[in-house]
Amino acid sequence: MAAATENDDNGVDNHLKPAPVNLSPPAEQKPLSKNAQKKQLKQQRYEAKKAKKKAQEKEHKRKEGERKHKEWEETLANATEEERLKLIESRKSLRKERMDKRSEEKEKKMERLTRAKEIGQNVVVDVDFAHLMSESEISSLVQQIMYCYAVNGRSTSPCHLWLTGIKGEMSRQLDKLPESLVYLTADSETVLDELDPKSIYIIGGLVDRNRFKGITMNKAQEQGIKTAKLPIGEYMKMSSSQVLTVNQVVEILVKFLETRDWKTSFFTVIPQRKRTGVDPISCSEEHQEKEGDEDEKHDLLERKKLCVEVPLESGS
């Protein structure tokens, strides 16, 4: 039996860890019967219809968001200064209440999944039958697996869920699941405007003294992961590069979740010495290395104890 792949205990429902892809030539499949071809065509039509419906719902949600935003702007414009402040404060309070509730639910979920990993009932799904299924049938199985992880994550007594026999087309389709992954890298051309609760943001855990330029961007591209960068340049001029320490990025994200304000987040976390003065072109490697050492000392002094969990590489 192939090595099993266990469910992730980080609270993410559908973040599976596929086993390494089998590079050997796929076994020849027998041609489908007419009946099987009809079923396959029917499944393809269903998938196309579902994708169209999903796109329509997404567009409706976008327009609804724009409508609500416009209504909010009009309400503020027609309010007095005192009323405006009360409305903004009330909205911040409701937002914080929702975020606190989500954080509490996520924490409880992680506790349940961690406990399941230690003492929970072990359940293995054997998916070593991909060679017997069509591509649409494999897609259907992948959807079922996603539901398994989602249901297990919501359960008050989750089991310890494993997958075994992942290879070939099954591995390729499971690789598609981390579409919600976003690698944060200063080299990305995509600017992060908002944090999406459905997305998983990855921070590169590396102290390199600028030796490995573009390494996180290259890693993301190799693994087919979307990238984005923080909108630092829209709010301040950095004294050197826009590369920050791991804990600074985490603090910025946490601060933004509290305030929903990038400017406040950047100016609260990024040290003054990194925000002003030196033209980045004139910075020597020696200056950048020295600045990196100062950042570490500064962070150690301000944070006596800091624990950073670096995401595991896909397929590890």
Phi and psi restraints in degrees (value plus and minus 20) as a CYANA .aco file:
   2 ALA   PHI     -87.8   -47.8
   2 ALA   PSI     138.0   178.0
   3 ALA   PHI     -82.6   -42.6
   3 ALA   PSI     115.1   155.1
   4 ALA   PHI     -99.4   -59.4
   4 ALA   PSI     132.5   172.5
   5 THR   PHI    -132.1   -92.1
   5 THR   PSI     102.0   142.0
   6 GLU   PHI    -108.4   -68.4
   6 GLU   PSI     141.3   181.3
   7 ASN   PHI     -92.2   -52.2
   7 ASN   PSI     124.2   164.2
   8 ASP   PHI     -92.6   -52.6
   8 ASP   PSI     119.5   159.5
   9 ASP   PHI    -120.7   -80.7
   9 ASP   PSI       3.6    43.6
  10 ASN   PHI    -112.3   -72.3
  10 ASN   PSI      -9.7    30.3
  11 GLY   PHI      66.8   106.8
  11 GLY   PSI     -16.0    24.0
  12 VAL   PHI    -112.5   -72.5
  12 VAL   PSI     101.0   141.0
  13 ASP   PHI     -82.9   -42.9
  13 ASP   PSI     -65.7   -25.7
  14 ASN   PHI    -134.6   -94.6
  14 ASN   PSI       3.0    43.0
  15 HIS   PHI    -111.7   -71.7
  15 HIS   PSI      67.7   107.7
  16 LEU   PHI    -109.3   -69.3
  16 LEU   PSI     139.4   179.4
  17 LYS   PHI    -134.7   -94.7
  17 LYS   PSI      74.4   114.4
  18 PRO   PHI     -86.0   -46.0
  18 PRO   PSI     127.4   167.4
  19 ALA   PHI     -93.9   -53.9
  19 ALA   PSI     143.9   183.9
  20 PRO   PHI     -75.3   -35.3
  20 PRO   PSI     123.4   163.4
  21 VAL   PHI     -91.0   -51.0
  21 VAL   PSI     117.1   157.1
  22 ASN   PHI     -99.7   -59.7
  22 ASN   PSI      95.6   135.6
  23 LEU   PHI    -106.7   -66.7
  23 LEU   PSI     -20.7    19.3
  24 SER   PHI     -91.4   -51.4
  24 SER   PSI     131.5   171.5
  25 PRO   PHI     -78.3   -38.3
  25 PRO   PSI     116.9   156.9
  26 PRO   PHI     -86.2   -46.2
  26 PRO   PSI     128.6   168.6
  27 ALA   PHI     -89.1   -49.1
  27 ALA   PSI     123.5   163.5
  28 GLU   PHI     -87.1   -47.1
  28 GLU   PSI     114.8   154.8
  29 GLN   PHI    -121.9   -81.9
  29 GLN   PSI     126.7   166.7
  30 LYS   PHI     -91.4   -51.4
  30 LYS   PSI     125.4   165.4
  31 PRO   PHI     -80.8   -40.8
  31 PRO   PSI     123.5   163.5
  32 LEU   PHI     -91.2   -51.2
  32 LEU   PSI     126.0   166.0
  33 SER   PHI     -92.8   -52.8
  33 SER   PSI     147.1   187.1
  34 LYS   PHI     -80.0   -40.0
  34 LYS   PSI     -59.6   -19.6
  35 ASN   PHI     -84.4   -44.4
  35 ASN   PSI     -62.3   -22.3
  36 ALA   PHI     -87.1   -47.1
  36 ALA   PSI     -56.2   -16.2
  37 GLN   PHI     -85.0   -45.0
  37 GLN   PSI     -59.3   -19.3
  38 LYS   PHI     -83.3   -43.3
  38 LYS   PSI     -62.7   -22.7
  39 LYS   PHI     -83.7   -43.7
  39 LYS   PSI     -60.4   -20.4
  40 GLN   PHI     -84.8   -44.8
  40 GLN   PSI     -63.0   -23.0
  41 LEU   PHI     -82.4   -42.4
  41 LEU   PSI     -61.2   -21.2
  42 LYS   PHI     -83.3   -43.3
  42 LYS   PSI     -61.2   -21.2
  43 GLN   PHI     -85.3   -45.3
  43 GLN   PSI     -59.9   -19.9
  44 GLN   PHI     -84.5   -44.5
  44 GLN   PSI     -60.7   -20.7
  45 ARG   PHI     -83.9   -43.9
  45 ARG   PSI     -59.9   -19.9
  46 TYR   PHI     -83.2   -43.2
  46 TYR   PSI     -63.7   -23.7
  47 GLU   PHI     -83.6   -43.6
  47 GLU   PSI     -60.6   -20.6
  48 ALA   PHI     -84.7   -44.7
  48 ALA   PSI     -61.8   -21.8
  49 LYS   PHI     -84.8   -44.8
  49 LYS   PSI     -60.0   -20.0
  50 LYS   PHI     -86.0   -46.0
  50 LYS   PSI     -60.5   -20.5
  51 ALA   PHI     -84.6   -44.6
  51 ALA   PSI     -59.1   -19.1
  52 LYS   PHI     -85.3   -45.3
  52 LYS   PSI     -62.3   -22.3
  53 LYS   PHI     -84.0   -44.0
  53 LYS   PSI     -60.0   -20.0
  54 LYS   PHI     -83.3   -43.3
  54 LYS   PSI     -60.7   -20.7
  55 ALA   PHI     -85.5   -45.5
  55 ALA   PSI     -59.2   -19.2
  56 GLN   PHI     -85.5   -45.5
  56 GLN   PSI     -61.8   -21.8
  57 GLU   PHI     -83.8   -43.8
  57 GLU   PSI     -59.2   -19.2
  58 LYS   PHI     -83.9   -43.9
  58 LYS   PSI     -62.5   -22.5
  59 GLU   PHI     -85.8   -45.8
  59 GLU   PSI     -60.8   -20.8
  60 HIS   PHI     -82.0   -42.0
  60 HIS   PSI     -61.5   -21.5
  61 LYS   PHI     -84.1   -44.1
  61 LYS   PSI     -59.5   -19.5
  62 ARG   PHI     -84.1   -44.1
  62 ARG   PSI     -65.2   -25.2
  63 LYS   PHI     -85.5   -45.5
  63 LYS   PSI     -58.0   -18.0
  64 GLU   PHI     -84.4   -44.4
  64 GLU   PSI     -58.8   -18.8
  65 GLY   PHI     -84.1   -44.1
  65 GLY   PSI     -61.3   -21.3
  66 GLU   PHI     -84.9   -44.9
  66 GLU   PSI     -59.8   -19.8
  67 ARG   PHI     -83.3   -43.3
  67 ARG   PSI     -65.5   -25.5
  68 LYS   PHI     -85.2   -45.2
  68 LYS   PSI     -57.9   -17.9
  69 HIS   PHI     -84.7   -44.7
  69 HIS   PSI     -60.7   -20.7
  70 LYS   PHI     -84.4   -44.4
  70 LYS   PSI     -62.6   -22.6
  71 GLU   PHI     -81.3   -41.3
  71 GLU   PSI     -61.5   -21.5
  72 TRP   PHI     -83.9   -43.9
  72 TRP   PSI     -62.9   -22.9
  73 GLU   PHI     -83.7   -43.7
  73 GLU   PSI     -60.4   -20.4
  74 GLU   PHI     -86.3   -46.3
  74 GLU   PSI     -59.8   -19.8
  75 THR   PHI     -81.9   -41.9
  75 THR   PSI     -63.6   -23.6
  76 LEU   PHI     -85.7   -45.7
  76 LEU   PSI     -59.9   -19.9
  77 ALA   PHI     -85.0   -45.0
  77 ALA   PSI     -53.2   -13.2
  78 ASN   PHI    -110.0   -70.0
  78 ASN   PSI     -22.2    17.8
  79 ALA   PHI    -114.5   -74.5
  79 ALA   PSI     136.4   176.4
  80 THR   PHI     -93.8   -53.8
  80 THR   PSI     149.7   189.7
  81 GLU   PHI     -80.5   -40.5
  81 GLU   PSI     -61.1   -21.1
  82 GLU   PHI     -86.7   -46.7
  82 GLU   PSI     -63.0   -23.0
  83 GLU   PHI     -85.4   -45.4
  83 GLU   PSI     -58.2   -18.2
  84 ARG   PHI     -82.3   -42.3
  84 ARG   PSI     -64.3   -24.3
  85 LEU   PHI     -83.2   -43.2
  85 LEU   PSI     -60.1   -20.1
  86 LYS   PHI     -85.7   -45.7
  86 LYS   PSI     -61.5   -21.5
  87 LEU   PHI     -82.8   -42.8
  87 LEU   PSI     -65.0   -25.0
  88 ILE   PHI     -84.1   -44.1
  88 ILE   PSI     -63.3   -23.3
  89 GLU   PHI     -84.5   -44.5
  89 GLU   PSI     -60.9   -20.9
  90 SER   PHI     -84.1   -44.1
  90 SER   PSI     -60.8   -20.8
  91 ARG   PHI     -86.4   -46.4
  91 ARG   PSI     -61.5   -21.5
  92 LYS   PHI     -81.7   -41.7
  92 LYS   PSI     -60.0   -20.0
  93 SER   PHI     -85.2   -45.2
  93 SER   PSI     -63.7   -23.7
  94 LEU   PHI     -84.6   -44.6
  94 LEU   PSI     -60.9   -20.9
  95 ARG   PHI     -83.6   -43.6
  95 ARG   PSI     -63.2   -23.2
  96 LYS   PHI     -84.4   -44.4
  96 LYS   PSI     -58.7   -18.7
  97 GLU   PHI     -82.3   -42.3
  97 GLU   PSI     -62.7   -22.7
  98 ARG   PHI     -85.6   -45.6
  98 ARG   PSI     -63.0   -23.0
  99 MET   PHI     -84.7   -44.7
  99 MET   PSI     -60.2   -20.2
 100 ASP   PHI     -82.7   -42.7
 100 ASP   PSI     -60.7   -20.7
 101 LYS   PHI     -85.6   -45.6
 101 LYS   PSI     -62.7   -22.7
 102 ARG   PHI     -83.2   -43.2
 102 ARG   PSI     -62.5   -22.5
 103 SER   PHI     -82.8   -42.8
 103 SER   PSI     -60.7   -20.7
 104 GLU   PHI     -85.3   -45.3
 104 GLU   PSI     -62.8   -22.8
 105 GLU   PHI     -84.8   -44.8
 105 GLU   PSI     -60.8   -20.8
 106 LYS   PHI     -86.2   -46.2
 106 LYS   PSI     -59.8   -19.8
 107 GLU   PHI     -83.3   -43.3
 107 GLU   PSI     -63.2   -23.2
 108 LYS   PHI     -84.4   -44.4
 108 LYS   PSI     -58.9   -18.9
 109 LYS   PHI     -83.4   -43.4
 109 LYS   PSI     -63.2   -23.2
 110 MET   PHI     -83.9   -43.9
 110 MET   PSI     -57.9   -17.9
 111 GLU   PHI     -83.1   -43.1
 111 GLU   PSI     -62.5   -22.5
 112 ARG   PHI     -84.5   -44.5
 112 ARG   PSI     -64.1   -24.1
 113 LEU   PHI     -88.8   -48.8
 113 LEU   PSI     -55.9   -15.9
 114 THR   PHI     -85.1   -45.1
 114 THR   PSI     -61.9   -21.9
 115 ARG   PHI     -84.9   -44.9
 115 ARG   PSI     -58.9   -18.9
 116 ALA   PHI     -83.2   -43.2
 116 ALA   PSI     -56.2   -16.2
 117 LYS   PHI     -85.5   -45.5
 117 LYS   PSI     -52.2   -12.2
 118 GLU   PHI    -103.7   -63.7
 118 GLU   PSI     -67.6   -27.6
 119 ILE   PHI    -150.8  -110.8
 119 ILE   PSI     -14.5    25.5
 120 GLY   PHI     -94.5   -54.5
 120 GLY   PSI     145.1   185.1
 121 GLN   PHI     -87.4   -47.4
 121 GLN   PSI     104.9   144.9
 122 ASN   PHI    -100.5   -60.5
 122 ASN   PSI     109.1   149.1
 123 VAL   PHI    -151.6  -111.6
 123 VAL   PSI     105.7   145.7
 124 VAL   PHI    -132.5   -92.5
 124 VAL   PSI     110.9   150.9
 125 VAL   PHI    -123.3   -83.3
 125 VAL   PSI      96.7   136.7
 126 ASP   PHI    -109.4   -69.4
 126 ASP   PSI      93.1   133.1
 127 VAL   PHI    -129.5   -89.5
 127 VAL   PSI       6.9    46.9
 128 ASP   PHI    -104.7   -64.7
 128 ASP   PSI      21.7    61.7
 129 PHE   PHI    -149.1  -109.1
 129 PHE   PSI      -1.7    38.3
 130 ALA   PHI     -80.5   -40.5
 130 ALA   PSI     -51.4   -11.4
 131 HIS   PHI     -87.9   -47.9
 131 HIS   PSI     -33.0     7.0
 132 LEU   PHI    -117.5   -77.5
 132 LEU   PSI     -23.9    16.1
 133 MET   PHI    -136.7   -96.7
 133 MET   PSI     135.0   175.0
 134 SER   PHI     -99.3   -59.3
 134 SER   PSI     150.3   190.3
 135 GLU   PHI     -81.7   -41.7
 135 GLU   PSI     -60.7   -20.7
 136 SER   PHI     -87.4   -47.4
 136 SER   PSI     -54.5   -14.5
 137 GLU   PHI     -89.0   -49.0
 137 GLU   PSI     -56.7   -16.7
 138 ILE   PHI     -85.6   -45.6
 138 ILE   PSI     -60.7   -20.7
 139 SER   PHI     -79.2   -39.2
 139 SER   PSI     -60.9   -20.9
 140 SER   PHI     -83.2   -43.2
 140 SER   PSI     -61.3   -21.3
 141 LEU   PHI     -85.3   -45.3
 141 LEU   PSI     -60.2   -20.2
 142 VAL   PHI     -80.5   -40.5
 142 VAL   PSI     -61.7   -21.7
 143 GLN   PHI     -80.8   -40.8
 143 GLN   PSI     -61.9   -21.9
 144 GLN   PHI     -82.5   -42.5
 144 GLN   PSI     -59.4   -19.4
 145 ILE   PHI     -84.4   -44.4
 145 ILE   PSI     -61.0   -21.0
 146 MET   PHI     -79.9   -39.9
 146 MET   PSI     -62.2   -22.2
 147 TYR   PHI     -82.9   -42.9
 147 TYR   PSI     -58.9   -18.9
 148 CYS   PHI     -77.3   -37.3
 148 CYS   PSI     -67.7   -27.7
 149 TYR   PHI     -86.6   -46.6
 149 TYR   PSI     -58.1   -18.1
 150 ALA   PHI     -85.5   -45.5
 150 ALA   PSI     -67.8   -27.8
 151 VAL   PHI     -83.2   -43.2
 151 VAL   PSI     -63.0   -23.0
 152 ASN   PHI     -83.0   -43.0
 152 ASN   PSI     -58.8   -18.8
 153 GLY   PHI     -86.7   -46.7
 153 GLY   PSI     -51.4   -11.4
 154 ARG   PHI    -104.6   -64.6
 154 ARG   PSI     -35.8     4.2
 155 SER   PHI     -87.0   -47.0
 155 SER   PSI     125.5   165.5
 156 THR   PHI     -95.4   -55.4
 156 THR   PSI     -40.6    -0.6
 157 SER   PHI    -152.6  -112.6
 157 SER   PSI      52.0    92.0
 158 PRO   PHI     -88.9   -48.9
 158 PRO   PSI     134.2   174.2
 159 CYS   PHI    -112.3   -72.3
 159 CYS   PSI     154.9   194.9
 160 HIS   PHI    -117.9   -77.9
 160 HIS   PSI      81.7   121.7
 161 LEU   PHI    -113.4   -73.4
 161 LEU   PSI     111.3   151.3
 162 TRP   PHI    -144.8  -104.8
 162 TRP   PSI     137.1   177.1
 163 LEU   PHI    -141.7  -101.7
 163 LEU   PSI     122.8   162.8
 164 THR   PHI    -158.3  -118.3
 164 THR   PSI     132.1   172.1
 165 GLY   PHI      62.3   102.3
 165 GLY   PSI       5.3    45.3
 166 ILE   PHI     -98.7   -58.7
 166 ILE   PSI      97.9   137.9
 167 LYS   PHI    -185.9  -145.9
 167 LYS   PSI     149.5   189.5
 168 GLY   PHI      36.5    76.5
 168 GLY   PSI    -154.7  -114.7
 169 GLU   PHI     -82.6   -42.6
 169 GLU   PSI     -54.4   -14.4
 170 MET   PHI     -81.6   -41.6
 170 MET   PSI     -63.7   -23.7
 171 SER   PHI     -83.4   -43.4
 171 SER   PSI     -61.9   -21.9
 172 ARG   PHI     -82.0   -42.0
 172 ARG   PSI     -61.4   -21.4
 173 GLN   PHI     -92.7   -52.7
 173 GLN   PSI     -55.9   -15.9
 174 LEU   PHI     -87.6   -47.6
 174 LEU   PSI     -49.0    -9.0
 175 ASP   PHI     -83.5   -43.5
 175 ASP   PSI     -43.2    -3.2
 176 LYS   PHI     -94.1   -54.1
 176 LYS   PSI     -39.9     0.1
 177 LEU   PHI     -80.5   -40.5
 177 LEU   PSI     -59.7   -19.7
 178 PRO   PHI     -93.9   -53.9
 178 PRO   PSI      21.7    61.7
 179 GLU   PHI     -87.1   -47.1
 179 GLU   PSI     -38.0     2.0
 180 SER   PHI    -104.3   -64.3
 180 SER   PSI     -21.1    18.9
 181 LEU   PHI     -96.9   -56.9
 181 LEU   PSI     116.3   156.3
 182 VAL   PHI    -153.5  -113.5
 182 VAL   PSI      98.1   138.1
 183 TYR   PHI    -108.6   -68.6
 183 TYR   PSI     100.8   140.8
 184 LEU   PHI    -102.6   -62.6
 184 LEU   PSI      96.6   136.6
 185 THR   PHI    -167.3  -127.3
 185 THR   PSI     117.2   157.2
 186 ALA   PHI     -85.6   -45.6
 186 ALA   PSI     -35.6     4.4
 187 ASP   PHI    -106.0   -66.0
 187 ASP   PSI     -25.4    14.6
 188 SER   PHI     -92.3   -52.3
 188 SER   PSI     130.0   170.0
 189 GLU   PHI    -110.2   -70.2
 189 GLU   PSI     -32.7     7.3
 190 THR   PHI    -109.0   -69.0
 190 THR   PSI     105.1   145.1
 191 VAL   PHI    -114.0   -74.0
 191 VAL   PSI     112.0   152.0
 192 LEU   PHI    -101.4   -61.4
 192 LEU   PSI      92.9   132.9
 193 ASP   PHI    -110.2   -70.2
 193 ASP   PSI     -54.4   -14.4
 194 GLU   PHI    -167.0  -127.0
 194 GLU   PSI     135.1   175.1
 195 LEU   PHI    -113.2   -73.2
 195 LEU   PSI     102.9   142.9
 196 ASP   PHI    -111.0   -71.0
 196 ASP   PSI      98.4   138.4
 197 PRO   PHI     -76.0   -36.0
 197 PRO   PSI     -45.1    -5.1
 198 LYS   PHI    -104.5   -64.5
 198 LYS   PSI     -31.4     8.6
 199 SER   PHI    -112.0   -72.0
 199 SER   PSI     136.6   176.6
 200 ILE   PHI    -136.1   -96.1
 200 ILE   PSI      96.8   136.8
 201 TYR   PHI    -116.5   -76.5
 201 TYR   PSI     108.5   148.5
 202 ILE   PHI    -125.5   -85.5
 202 ILE   PSI     114.1   154.1
 203 ILE   PHI    -135.1   -95.1
 203 ILE   PSI     108.9   148.9
 204 GLY   PHI     -91.5   -51.5
 204 GLY   PSI     101.1   141.1
 205 GLY   PHI    -110.8   -70.8
 205 GLY   PSI      64.3   104.3
 206 LEU   PHI    -169.8  -129.8
 206 LEU   PSI     109.5   149.5
 207 VAL   PHI    -128.2   -88.2
 207 VAL   PSI      87.9   127.9
 208 ASP   PHI    -143.5  -103.5
 208 ASP   PSI     -22.4    17.6
 209 ARG   PHI      32.3    72.3
 209 ARG   PSI      16.7    56.7
 210 ASN   PHI      43.5    83.5
 210 ASN   PSI       4.7    44.7
 211 ARG   PHI    -100.5   -60.5
 211 ARG   PSI     -52.8   -12.8
 212 PHE   PHI    -133.8   -93.8
 212 PHE   PSI      53.5    93.5
 213 LYS   PHI     -87.4   -47.4
 213 LYS   PSI     112.9   152.9
 214 GLY   PHI      55.0    95.0
 214 GLY   PSI      -7.8    32.2
 215 ILE   PHI     -86.2   -46.2
 215 ILE   PSI     -60.2   -20.2
 216 THR   PHI     -91.3   -51.3
 216 THR   PSI     -56.1   -16.1
 217 MET   PHI     -84.4   -44.4
 217 MET   PSI     -64.3   -24.3
 218 ASN   PHI     -83.5   -43.5
 218 ASN   PSI     -61.6   -21.6
 219 LYS   PHI     -81.6   -41.6
 219 LYS   PSI     -64.2   -24.2
 220 ALA   PHI     -84.1   -44.1
 220 ALA   PSI     -62.4   -22.4
 221 GLN   PHI     -86.0   -46.0
 221 GLN   PSI     -59.6   -19.6
 222 GLU   PHI     -83.4   -43.4
 222 GLU   PSI     -55.1   -15.1
 223 GLN   PHI    -116.3   -76.3
 223 GLN   PSI     -14.8    25.2
 224 GLY   PHI      48.6    88.6
 224 GLY   PSI      11.5    51.5
 225 ILE   PHI    -119.3   -79.3
 225 ILE   PSI     115.6   155.6
 226 LYS   PHI     -83.4   -43.4
 226 LYS   PSI     133.9   173.9
 227 THR   PHI    -147.1  -107.1
 227 THR   PSI     139.7   179.7
 228 ALA   PHI    -180.3  -140.3
 228 ALA   PSI     138.2   178.2
 229 LYS   PHI    -145.5  -105.5
 229 LYS   PSI     133.1   173.1
 230 LEU   PHI     -86.6   -46.6
 230 LEU   PSI     125.2   165.2
 231 PRO   PHI     -99.1   -59.1
 231 PRO   PSI      28.2    68.2
 232 ILE   PHI     -81.3   -41.3
 232 ILE   PSI     -65.6   -25.6
 233 GLY   PHI     -81.0   -41.0
 233 GLY   PSI     -38.8     1.2
 234 GLU   PHI    -100.9   -60.9
 234 GLU   PSI     -33.4     6.6
 235 TYR   PHI    -142.8  -102.8
 235 TYR   PSI     -40.2    -0.2
 236 MET   PHI    -178.3  -138.3
 236 MET   PSI     141.1   181.1
 237 LYS   PHI    -123.6   -83.6
 237 LYS   PSI     102.3   142.3
 238 MET   PHI    -101.4   -61.4
 238 MET   PSI     127.5   167.5
 239 SER   PHI     -92.9   -52.9
 239 SER   PSI     -45.4    -5.4
 240 SER   PHI    -156.6  -116.6
 240 SER   PSI    -145.7  -105.7
 241 SER   PHI    -103.3   -63.3
 241 SER   PSI     150.2   190.2
 242 GLN   PHI    -111.6   -71.6
 242 GLN   PSI      -5.1    34.9
 243 VAL   PHI     -98.1   -58.1
 243 VAL   PSI     107.2   147.2
 244 LEU   PHI    -136.4   -96.4
 244 LEU   PSI     145.6   185.6
 245 THR   PHI     -93.1   -53.1
 245 THR   PSI     141.9   181.9
 246 VAL   PHI     -77.6   -37.6
 246 VAL   PSI     -67.8   -27.8
 247 ASN   PHI     -87.7   -47.7
 247 ASN   PSI     -50.1   -10.1
 248 GLN   PHI     -86.2   -46.2
 248 GLN   PSI     -61.7   -21.7
 249 VAL   PHI     -83.9   -43.9
 249 VAL   PSI     -64.0   -24.0
 250 VAL   PHI     -82.3   -42.3
 250 VAL   PSI     -63.6   -23.6
 251 GLU   PHI     -82.4   -42.4
 251 GLU   PSI     -59.7   -19.7
 252 ILE   PHI     -82.8   -42.8
 252 ILE   PSI     -64.8   -24.8
 253 LEU   PHI     -83.1   -43.1
 253 LEU   PSI     -63.9   -23.9
 254 VAL   PHI     -84.2   -44.2
 254 VAL   PSI     -61.8   -21.8
 255 LYS   PHI     -84.7   -44.7
 255 LYS   PSI     -58.3   -18.3
 256 PHE   PHI     -86.6   -46.6
 256 PHE   PSI     -57.8   -17.8
 257 LEU   PHI     -83.3   -43.3
 257 LEU   PSI     -50.3   -10.3
 258 GLU   PHI     -97.5   -57.5
 258 GLU   PSI     -61.5   -21.5
 259 THR   PHI    -127.2   -87.2
 259 THR   PSI     -41.3    -1.3
 260 ARG   PHI      35.8    75.8
 260 ARG   PSI      13.6    53.6
 261 ASP   PHI    -155.8  -115.8
 261 ASP   PSI      91.0   131.0
 262 TRP   PHI     -85.8   -45.8
 262 TRP   PSI     -62.2   -22.2
 263 LYS   PHI     -78.8   -38.8
 263 LYS   PSI     -68.0   -28.0
 264 THR   PHI     -80.2   -40.2
 264 THR   PSI     -62.2   -22.2
 265 SER   PHI     -82.4   -42.4
 265 SER   PSI     -65.8   -25.8
 266 PHE   PHI     -86.1   -46.1
 266 PHE   PSI     -67.5   -27.5
 267 PHE   PHI     -91.4   -51.4
 267 PHE   PSI     -42.7    -2.7
 268 THR   PHI     -96.7   -56.7
 268 THR   PSI     -56.5   -16.5
 269 VAL   PHI    -119.3   -79.3
 269 VAL   PSI     -64.9   -24.9
 270 ILE   PHI     -92.5   -52.5
 270 ILE   PSI     104.5   144.5
 271 PRO   PHI     -80.5   -40.5
 271 PRO   PSI     129.1   169.1
 272 GLN   PHI     -76.8   -36.8
 272 GLN   PSI     -58.3   -18.3
 273 ARG   PHI     -85.5   -45.5
 273 ARG   PSI     -39.3     0.7
 274 LYS   PHI    -112.6   -72.6
 274 LYS   PSI     -25.2    14.8
 275 ARG   PHI    -123.3   -83.3
 275 ARG   PSI     -33.8     6.2
 276 THR   PHI    -156.2  -116.2
 276 THR   PSI     145.8   185.8
 277 GLY   PHI      74.2   114.2
 277 GLY   PSI    -122.4   -82.4
 278 VAL   PHI     -89.0   -49.0
 278 VAL   PSI     115.4   155.4
 279 ASP   PHI     -89.4   -49.4
 279 ASP   PSI     108.2   148.2
 280 PRO   PHI     -78.5   -38.5
 280 PRO   PSI     -46.6    -6.6
 281 ILE   PHI     -89.0   -49.0
 281 ILE   PSI     -51.3   -11.3
 282 SER   PHI    -106.9   -66.9
 282 SER   PSI     -23.6    16.4
 283 CYS   PHI     -92.8   -52.8
 283 CYS   PSI     107.4   147.4
 284 SER   PHI    -104.7   -64.7
 284 SER   PSI     142.4   182.4
 285 GLU   PHI     -81.6   -41.6
 285 GLU   PSI     -53.7   -13.7
 286 GLU   PHI     -85.5   -45.5
 286 GLU   PSI     -60.5   -20.5
 287 HIS   PHI     -84.8   -44.8
 287 HIS   PSI     -61.8   -21.8
 288 GLN   PHI     -85.7   -45.7
 288 GLN   PSI     -58.2   -18.2
 289 GLU   PHI     -85.8   -45.8
 289 GLU   PSI     -60.8   -20.8
 290 LYS   PHI     -85.7   -45.7
 290 LYS   PSI     -59.6   -19.6
 291 GLU   PHI     -83.6   -43.6
 291 GLU   PSI     -57.9   -17.9
 292 GLY   PHI     -82.7   -42.7
 292 GLY   PSI     -61.9   -21.9
 293 ASP   PHI     -82.8   -42.8
 293 ASP   PSI     -60.9   -20.9
 294 GLU   PHI     -84.8   -44.8
 294 GLU   PSI     -58.5   -18.5
 295 ASP   PHI     -81.1   -41.1
 295 ASP   PSI     -63.5   -23.5
 296 GLU   PHI     -83.9   -43.9
 296 GLU   PSI     -64.4   -24.4
 297 LYS   PHI     -83.0   -43.0
 297 LYS   PSI     -62.3   -22.3
 298 HIS   PHI     -81.9   -41.9
 298 HIS   PSI     -64.5   -24.5
 299 ASP   PHI     -87.7   -47.7
 299 ASP   PSI     -56.5   -16.5
 300 LEU   PHI     -87.0   -47.0
 300 LEU   PSI     -57.2   -17.2
 301 LEU   PHI     -88.9   -48.9
 301 LEU   PSI     -60.7   -20.7
 302 GLU   PHI     -98.0   -58.0
 302 GLU   PSI     -47.3    -7.3
 303 ARG   PHI    -144.0  -104.0
 303 ARG   PSI      79.8   119.8
 304 LYS   PHI     -85.6   -45.6
 304 LYS   PSI     -48.7    -8.7
 305 LYS   PHI    -163.3  -123.3
 305 LYS   PSI     100.6   140.6
 306 LEU   PHI    -155.7  -115.7
 306 LEU   PSI     105.1   145.1
 307 CYS   PHI    -133.1   -93.1
 307 CYS   PSI     104.6   144.6
 308 VAL   PHI    -139.9   -99.9
 308 VAL   PSI     103.7   143.7
 309 GLU   PHI    -116.5   -76.5
 309 GLU   PSI      95.0   135.0
 310 VAL   PHI    -108.4   -68.4
 310 VAL   PSI     110.1   150.1
 311 PRO   PHI     -79.2   -39.2
 311 PRO   PSI     122.3   162.3
 312 LEU   PHI     -92.0   -52.0
 312 LEU   PSI     130.8   170.8
 313 GLU   PHI     -89.3   -49.3
 313 GLU   PSI     124.9   164.9
 314 SER   PHI     -82.1   -42.1
 314 SER   PSI     112.6   152.6
 315 GLY   PHI      68.3   108.3
 315 GLY   PSI     -15.4    24.6
